[in-house]
């Protein structure tokens, strides 16, 4: 499916951020770049972008983005960019003769909205608008500026910024048939050159339908306040992982997000972050090889910091739309090596002062239990995602707990007890997972 993006306006309320609103930086990407990549991830194959104010700069950026990401992006100039946005829509009339997605360059959204919207079926001449029914507690919306809609039985009955009777918000995300162009032209003939005017024509003809976004994240970025809200919203909606363990969720993730925000300002790649995390873990393991409490503490601090950093690679990948199968696999491989080095180093630290076969056995059980914990995670997490998605989270003991146990045990100067706990907890968790998988076929 093709996508039309309106990016002609100046954005005067946020002009101090840059001389082109679509090119304002937002969590490591420009606004329009984030919109295009989110839409591309949802399955959109070709983009048409209506440019206007400062069009040359924006078009040069779009050309570079098209080459870098290998996404077809065709700019369409609107020299009458000071007019209302219906004029920008009409600029694509000769290029789009089939159903298409219509987006705004300054509306950030959860790409799952598009995944579901683009698969809806339109009847002849219809247009479908994605709407947000959360009108009571939506702190992301500027009530004085947002376009409001009245919906009944899935059909739009009214739309506008000043209507009093409404029950949903216009998200600026549309599934359009080419009839949108005729309706905008009729609206312009009647003196209203806005997109909302075109929607009013469709409403009158009974051709405007609503699509419920079901509480998914979206925001219109018009000013500094909205930019701050959008940043918090994207971080919350993008960075939490279904498979996060308790330490990751409540300790590591809040810290790694802060680190990620800083790293997004650099050109560092997710794979480079994975490598840095691995190097920190190996350095921590080297400290474990030497006797003394200070070496134990130094190694534990490096291990825990590496565990926190290990969350930033995925966060950067998701926020910059650079996630790849290789990146996930590469990170997993380095994690297994890091675990082996850390647990061997801790085993040697204990063994060097008490050369007992029992210590070697405990060290072996902790290493094999940790490896099997990672191996069983794939099936276990997959089952939980299918069975328990509605819960939002589930009980899980994984690498985050393992590394944090090393950290706490080392700080308390109890390395042998730490090894013993890891051996017991990891192997018990593996047995529990096997039982759960067996019970669920």
Secondary structure, DSSP 8 states (H G I E B T S, - for coil): -EEEEEE----GGGGGG-S-GGG-EETTEEHHHHHHHHHHHTT--EEEEEE-TTHHHHHHHHHHHHHHHT-EEEEEE-TTTTS-HHHHHHTTTTT--S-EEEEETTEEE-HHHHHHHTTS---TT-EEEEEE---SS-TT--TTTS-EEEEETTEEEEEESS-SS-SEEEEEEEEE-THHHHHHHHHHHTT--SHHHHHHHHHHTT-EEEEE-TT--EEE--SHHHHHHHHHHHHHHHH--TT--HHIIIIIHHHHHHHHHHHTTS---HHHHHHHHHHHHHHHHHHHTS-SHHHHHHHHHHHHHHHHHHHHHHHHHHHTT---HHHHHHHHHHHHHHHHHHHHHHHHHHHTTS--HHHHHHHHHHHHHHHHHHHHHHHHHHHHHHHHGGGS------HHHHHHHHHHHHHTT-HHHHHHHHHHHHHHHHHHHHHHHHHT-
